[in-house]
């Protein structure tokens, strides 16, 4: 999507964790949101340090979807997808 493409450095085919956090936090400093984002990345075994970078090959749609579900923290939605 255009949103994710704006986060990708096409020269290195990477996504900066810092840019991802700033984007998801609406460019504001919210330590709770930042920690939740980093915890979701860590849970998915992706780089999660503020200065880390994620290879775009690691950030597949399936990984993105799991990342999104971790951020939403809606277990009932996750249960519905498991049933499908």
N, CA, C and O atoms as a GROMACS GRO file, in nm:
protein
  336
    1UNK      N    1   0.083  -0.119   0.000
    1UNK     CA    2   0.000   0.000   0.000
    1UNK      C    3   0.088   0.125   0.000
    1UNK      O    4   0.207   0.117   0.029
    2UNK      N    5   0.029   0.237  -0.032
    2UNK     CA    6   0.103   0.363  -0.036
    2UNK      C    7   0.160   0.399   0.100
    2UNK      O    8   0.268   0.455   0.110
    3UNK      N    9   0.085   0.366   0.204
    3UNK     CA   10   0.130   0.400   0.340
    3UNK      C   11   0.259   0.327   0.373
    3UNK      O   12   0.356   0.390   0.416
    4UNK      N   13   0.262   0.196   0.353
    4UNK     CA   14   0.382   0.118   0.383
    4UNK      C   15   0.494   0.157   0.289
    4UNK      O   16   0.610   0.166   0.332
    5UNK      N   17   0.463   0.181   0.162
    5UNK     CA   18   0.567   0.220   0.067
    5UNK      C   19   0.637   0.348   0.109
    5UNK      O   20   0.755   0.366   0.080
    6UNK      N   21   0.566   0.438   0.177
    6UNK     CA   22   0.630   0.562   0.222
    6UNK      C   23   0.732   0.537   0.332
    6UNK      O   24   0.816   0.622   0.360
    7UNK      N   25   0.724   0.421   0.396
    7UNK     CA   26   0.818   0.387   0.504
    7UNK      C   27   0.941   0.310   0.453
    7UNK      O   28   1.039   0.296   0.526
    8UNK      N   29   0.934   0.262   0.331
    8UNK     CA   30   1.041   0.178   0.276
    8UNK      C   31   1.152   0.263   0.216
    8UNK      O   32   1.127   0.357   0.141
    9UNK      N   33   1.275   0.228   0.251
    9UNK     CA   34   1.392   0.285   0.185
    9UNK      C   35   1.421   0.191   0.067
    9UNK      O   36   1.473   0.081   0.086
   10UNK      N   37   1.387   0.234  -0.053
   10UNK     CA   38   1.396   0.147  -0.169
   10UNK      C   39   1.540   0.116  -0.211
   10UNK      O   40   1.564   0.017  -0.280
   11UNK      N   41   1.634   0.198  -0.169
   11UNK     CA   42   1.775   0.170  -0.200
   11UNK      C   43   1.824   0.047  -0.125
   11UNK      O   44   1.898  -0.034  -0.180
   12UNK      N   45   1.782   0.034   0.001
   12UNK     CA   46   1.828  -0.077   0.084
   12UNK      C   47   1.720  -0.183   0.108
   12UNK      O   48   1.746  -0.287   0.166
   13UNK      N   49   1.597  -0.155   0.061
   13UNK     CA   50   1.484  -0.246   0.080
   13UNK      C   51   1.461  -0.276   0.229
   13UNK      O   52   1.446  -0.392   0.269
   14UNK      N   53   1.461  -0.168   0.308
   14UNK     CA   54   1.442  -0.182   0.453
   14UNK      C   55   1.338  -0.082   0.503
   14UNK      O   56   1.304   0.016   0.436
   15UNK      N   57   1.289  -0.111   0.622
   15UNK     CA   58   1.197  -0.021   0.692
   15UNK      C   59   1.262   0.015   0.824
   15UNK      O   60   1.300  -0.074   0.901
   16UNK      N   61   1.275   0.141   0.851
   16UNK     CA   62   1.332   0.188   0.976
   16UNK      C   63   1.230   0.170   1.088
   16UNK      O   64   1.115   0.213   1.076
   17UNK      N   65   1.271   0.106   1.197
   17UNK     CA   66   1.182   0.090   1.312
   17UNK      C   67   1.144   0.227   1.366
   17UNK      O   68   1.029   0.248   1.407
   18UNK      N   69   1.238   0.319   1.366
   18UNK     CA   70   1.210   0.454   1.414
   18UNK      C   71   1.098   0.519   1.332
   18UNK      O   72   1.005   0.577   1.388
   19UNK      N   73   1.107   0.510   1.198
   19UNK     CA   74   1.004   0.568   1.113
   19UNK      C   75   0.869   0.499   1.133
   19UNK      O   76   0.765   0.564   1.134
   20UNK      N   77   0.872   0.368   1.149
   20UNK     CA   78   0.749   0.293   1.172
   20UNK      C   79   0.682   0.337   1.301
   20UNK      O   80   0.560   0.357   1.304
   21UNK      N   81   0.760   0.351   1.407
   21UNK     CA   82   0.706   0.395   1.535
   21UNK      C   83   0.650   0.536   1.525
   21UNK      O   84   0.539   0.563   1.572
   22UNK      N   85   0.726   0.626   1.464
   22UNK     CA   86   0.678   0.764   1.449
   22UNK      C   87   0.549   0.770   1.367
   22UNK      O   88   0.457   0.846   1.399
   23UNK      N   89   0.544   0.689   1.262
   23UNK     CA   90   0.425   0.686   1.179
   23UNK      C   91   0.303   0.636   1.258
   23UNK      O   92   0.196   0.696   1.253
   24UNK      N   93   0.320   0.527   1.330
   24UNK     CA   94   0.209   0.468   1.405
   24UNK      C   95   0.169   0.551   1.527
   24UNK      O   96   0.057   0.540   1.576
   25UNK      N   97   0.260   0.633   1.576
   25UNK     CA   98   0.229   0.719   1.690
   25UNK      C   99   0.188   0.859   1.646
   25UNK      O  100   0.183   0.951   1.727
   26UNK      N  101   0.158   0.874   1.519
   26UNK     CA  102   0.117   1.005   1.465
   26UNK      C  103   0.219   1.114   1.495
   26UNK      O  104   0.183   1.228   1.525
   27UNK      N  105   0.347   1.076   1.487
   27UNK     CA  106   0.458   1.170   1.510
   27UNK      C  107   0.455   1.236   1.647
   27UNK      O  108   0.509   1.345   1.665
   28UNK      N  109   0.392   1.171   1.743
   28UNK     CA  110   0.393   1.223   1.880
   28UNK      C  111   0.472   1.128   1.969
   28UNK      O  112   0.495   1.013   1.933
   29UNK      N  113   0.514   1.176   2.084
   29UNK     CA  114   0.588   1.093   2.179
   29UNK      C  115   0.488   1.029   2.274
   29UNK      O  116   0.435   1.095   2.363
   30UNK      N  117   0.464   0.900   2.255
   30UNK     CA  118   0.376   0.824   2.344
   30UNK      C  119   0.448   0.695   2.380
   30UNK      O  120   0.449   0.599   2.303
   31UNK      N  121   0.510   0.695   2.497
   31UNK     CA  122   0.592   0.581   2.538
   31UNK      C  123   0.513   0.451   2.543
   31UNK      O  124   0.568   0.345   2.511
   32UNK      N  125   0.386   0.456   2.583
   32UNK     CA  126   0.306   0.334   2.588
   32UNK      C  127   0.288   0.275   2.449
   32UNK      O  128   0.303   0.154   2.431
   33UNK      N  129   0.255   0.360   2.351
   33UNK     CA  130   0.239   0.311   2.214
   33UNK      C  131   0.373   0.260   2.159
   33UNK      O  132   0.378   0.154   2.096
   34UNK      N  133   0.479   0.335   2.184
   34UNK     CA  134   0.609   0.294   2.134
   34UNK      C  135   0.648   0.158   2.189
   34UNK      O  136   0.696   0.071   2.115
   35UNK      N  137   0.627   0.138   2.319
   35UNK     CA  138   0.660   0.009   2.380
   35UNK      C  139   0.574  -0.103   2.323
   35UNK      O  140   0.624  -0.213   2.300
   36UNK      N  141   0.447  -0.076   2.301
   36UNK     CA  142   0.358  -0.177   2.245
   36UNK      C  143   0.402  -0.217   2.104
   36UNK      O  144   0.398  -0.334   2.069
   37UNK      N  145   0.444  -0.120   2.025
   37UNK     CA  146   0.492  -0.148   1.889
   37UNK      C  147   0.619  -0.231   1.895
   37UNK      O  148   0.631  -0.330   1.823
   38UNK      N  149   0.713  -0.192   1.980
   38UNK     CA  150   0.838  -0.268   1.991
   38UNK      C  151   0.813  -0.409   2.044
   38UNK      O  152   0.878  -0.503   2.000
   39UNK      N  153   0.720  -0.424   2.138
   39UNK     CA  154   0.687  -0.557   2.190
   39UNK      C  155   0.625  -0.645   2.082
   39UNK      O  156   0.654  -0.764   2.075
   40UNK      N  157   0.540  -0.586   1.998
   40UNK     CA  158   0.480  -0.662   1.888
   40UNK      C  159   0.588  -0.706   1.789
   40UNK      O  160   0.585  -0.819   1.741
   41UNK      N  161   0.682  -0.618   1.758
   41UNK     CA  162   0.792  -0.655   1.668
   41UNK      C  163   0.877  -0.766   1.730
   41UNK      O  164   0.914  -0.861   1.661
   42UNK      N  165   0.908  -0.753   1.858
   42UNK     CA  166   0.987  -0.855   1.926
   42UNK      C  167   0.914  -0.989   1.927
   42UNK      O  168   0.976  -1.093   1.903
   43UNK      N  169   0.784  -0.987   1.955
   43UNK     CA  170   0.703  -1.108   1.957
   43UNK      C  171   0.711  -1.181   1.822
   43UNK      O  172   0.713  -1.304   1.817
   44UNK      N  173   0.716  -1.104   1.714
   44UNK     CA  174   0.722  -1.161   1.579
   44UNK      C  175   0.865  -1.190   1.534
   44UNK      O  176   0.889  -1.224   1.418
   45UNK      N  177   0.960  -1.175   1.627
   45UNK     CA  178   1.102  -1.201   1.601
   45UNK      C  179   1.158  -1.111   1.491
   45UNK      O  180   1.243  -1.151   1.411
   46UNK      N  181   1.108  -0.987   1.490
   46UNK     CA  182   1.160  -0.885   1.400
   46UNK      C  183   1.249  -0.790   1.478
   46UNK      O  184   1.235  -0.781   1.600
   47UNK      N  185   1.340  -0.720   1.412
   47UNK     CA  186   1.420  -0.619   1.482
   47UNK      C  187   1.326  -0.517   1.548
   47UNK      O  188   1.229  -0.472   1.487
   48UNK      N  189   1.356  -0.480   1.671
   48UNK     CA  190   1.265  -0.391   1.744
   48UNK      C  191   1.334  -0.274   1.812
   48UNK      O  192   1.266  -0.191   1.873
   49UNK      N  193   1.463  -0.265   1.805
   49UNK     CA  194   1.534  -0.152   1.863
   49UNK      C  195   1.501  -0.025   1.786
   49UNK      O  196   1.474  -0.030   1.666
   50UNK      N  197   1.504   0.088   1.853
   50UNK     CA  198   1.466   0.215   1.791
   50UNK      C  199   1.551   0.245   1.668
   50UNK      O  200   1.501   0.306   1.573
   51UNK      N  201   1.678   0.205   1.667
   51UNK     CA  202   1.766   0.230   1.552
   51UNK      C  203   1.777   0.110   1.458
   51UNK      O  204   1.859   0.110   1.366
   52UNK      N  205   1.695   0.008   1.481
   52UNK     CA  206   1.700  -0.113   1.398
   52UNK      C  207   1.628  -0.090   1.266
   52UNK      O  208   1.550   0.004   1.249
   53UNK      N  209   1.658  -0.179   1.173
   53UNK     CA  210   1.589  -0.175   1.044
   53UNK      C  211   1.534  -0.314   1.015
   53UNK      O  212   1.592  -0.415   1.056
   54UNK      N  213   1.422  -0.317   0.944
   54UNK     CA  214   1.356  -0.443   0.909
   54UNK      C  215   1.372  -0.464   0.760
   54UNK      O  216   1.339  -0.376   0.680
   55UNK      N  217   1.421  -0.580   0.722
   55UNK     CA  218   1.429  -0.615   0.580
   55UNK      C  219   1.287  -0.635   0.529
   55UNK      O  220   1.206  -0.703   0.593
   56UNK      N  221   1.257  -0.577   0.414
   56UNK     CA  222   1.121  -0.588   0.361
   56UNK      C  223   1.082  -0.733   0.331
   56UNK      O  224   0.963  -0.766   0.330
   57UNK      N  225   1.179  -0.819   0.307
   57UNK     CA  226   1.149  -0.961   0.284
   57UNK      C  227   1.097  -1.029   0.411
   57UNK      O  228   1.027  -1.130   0.403
   58UNK      N  229   1.131  -0.974   0.527
   58UNK     CA  230   1.083  -1.028   0.654
   58UNK      C  231   0.942  -0.979   0.686
   58UNK      O  232   0.868  -1.044   0.761
   59UNK      N  233   0.905  -0.866   0.630
   59UNK     CA  234   0.778  -0.801   0.665
   59UNK      C  235   0.672  -0.835   0.560
   59UNK      O  236   0.621  -0.748   0.490
   60UNK      N  237   0.642  -0.964   0.551
   60UNK     CA  238   0.543  -1.013   0.455
   60UNK      C  239   0.403  -0.971   0.499
   60UNK      O  240   0.384  -0.918   0.608
   61UNK      N  241   0.305  -0.995   0.412
   61UNK     CA  242   0.168  -0.961   0.449
   61UNK      C  243   0.124  -1.038   0.573
   61UNK      O  244   0.059  -0.982   0.661
   62UNK      N  245   0.158  -1.167   0.580
   62UNK     CA  246   0.120  -1.248   0.696
   62UNK      C  247   0.182  -1.192   0.825
   62UNK      O  248   0.115  -1.186   0.929
   63UNK      N  249   0.308  -1.151   0.818
   63UNK     CA  250   0.374  -1.092   0.935
   63UNK      C  251   0.310  -0.958   0.968
   63UNK      O  252   0.285  -0.928   1.085
   64UNK      N  253   0.282  -0.878   0.866
   64UNK     CA  254   0.216  -0.750   0.889
   64UNK      C  255   0.080  -0.771   0.957
   64UNK      O  256   0.045  -0.699   1.050
   65UNK      N  257   0.005  -0.870   0.910
   65UNK     CA  258  -0.126  -0.897   0.968
   65UNK      C  259  -0.114  -0.938   1.115
   65UNK      O  260  -0.191  -0.892   1.199
   66UNK      N  261  -0.018  -1.024   1.145
   66UNK     CA  262   0.005  -1.064   1.285
   66UNK      C  263   0.047  -0.944   1.369
   66UNK      O  264   0.004  -0.929   1.483
   67UNK      N  265   0.131  -0.859   1.312
   67UNK     CA  266   0.175  -0.736   1.379
   67UNK      C  267   0.055  -0.648   1.410
   67UNK      O  268   0.039  -0.598   1.522
   68UNK      N  269  -0.030  -0.630   1.311
   68UNK     CA  270  -0.152  -0.550   1.327
   68UNK      C  271  -0.242  -0.608   1.436
   68UNK      O  272  -0.294  -0.534   1.519
   69UNK      N  273  -0.259  -0.739   1.435
   69UNK     CA  274  -0.344  -0.803   1.535
   69UNK      C  275  -0.286  -0.785   1.676
   69UNK      O  276  -0.362  -0.766   1.771
   70UNK      N  277  -0.156  -0.792   1.689
   70UNK     CA  278  -0.092  -0.771   1.821
   70UNK      C  279  -0.115  -0.628   1.869
   70UNK      O  280  -0.138  -0.605   1.988
   71UNK      N  281  -0.109  -0.533   1.777
   71UNK     CA  282  -0.130  -0.393   1.816
   71UNK      C  283  -0.275  -0.367   1.854
   71UNK      O  284  -0.302  -0.288   1.945
   72UNK      N  285  -0.368  -0.433   1.786
   72UNK     CA  286  -0.510  -0.410   1.812
   72UNK      C  287  -0.553  -0.471   1.945
   72UNK      O  288  -0.647  -0.423   2.010
   73UNK      N  289  -0.484  -0.577   1.986
   73UNK     CA  290  -0.512  -0.641   2.115
   73UNK      C  291  -0.660  -0.678   2.126
   73UNK      O  292  -0.726  -0.648   2.226
   74UNK      N  293  -0.711  -0.744   2.023
   74UNK     CA  294  -0.849  -0.789   2.019
   74UNK      C  295  -0.852  -0.941   2.002
   74UNK      O  296  -0.865  -0.990   1.890
   75UNK      N  297  -0.840  -1.016   2.110
   75UNK     CA  298  -0.832  -1.163   2.099
   75UNK      C  299  -0.954  -1.225   2.034
   75UNK      O  300  -0.943  -1.330   1.969
   76UNK      N  301  -1.072  -1.163   2.049
   76UNK     CA  302  -1.191  -1.222   1.988
   76UNK      C  303  -1.183  -1.217   1.835
   76UNK      O  304  -1.234  -1.307   1.768
   77UNK      N  305  -1.120  -1.114   1.781
   77UNK     CA  306  -1.101  -1.106   1.636
   77UNK      C  307  -1.004  -1.212   1.591
   77UNK      O  308  -1.024  -1.276   1.488
   78UNK      N  309  -0.898  -1.232   1.667
   78UNK     CA  310  -0.800  -1.336   1.636
   78UNK      C  311  -0.867  -1.472   1.635
   78UNK      O  312  -0.839  -1.553   1.547
   79UNK      N  313  -0.954  -1.497   1.730
   79UNK     CA  314  -1.025  -1.625   1.738
   79UNK      C  315  -1.111  -1.648   1.614
   79UNK      O  316  -1.119  -1.760   1.565
   80UNK      N  317  -1.174  -1.543   1.564
   80UNK     CA  318  -1.256  -1.555   1.443
   80UNK      C  319  -1.170  -1.596   1.323
   80UNK      O  320  -1.211  -1.682   1.244
   81UNK      N  321  -1.052  -1.536   1.310
   81UNK     CA  322  -0.966  -1.570   1.197
   81UNK      C  323  -0.914  -1.711   1.209
   81UNK      O  324  -0.892  -1.777   1.108
   82UNK      N  325  -0.893  -1.759   1.331
   82UNK     CA  326  -0.846  -1.898   1.348
   82UNK      C  327  -0.954  -1.996   1.305
   82UNK      O  328  -0.922  -2.104   1.255
   83UNK      N  329  -1.080  -1.960   1.322
   83UNK     CA  330  -1.191  -2.047   1.284
   83UNK      C  331  -1.209  -2.055   1.132
   83UNK      O  332  -1.266  -2.152   1.082
   84UNK      N  333  -1.161  -1.956   1.060
   84UNK     CA  334  -1.182  -1.952   0.914
   84UNK      C  335  -1.094  -2.046   0.842
   84UNK      O  336  -1.100  -2.054   0.719
   0.00000   0.00000   0.00000
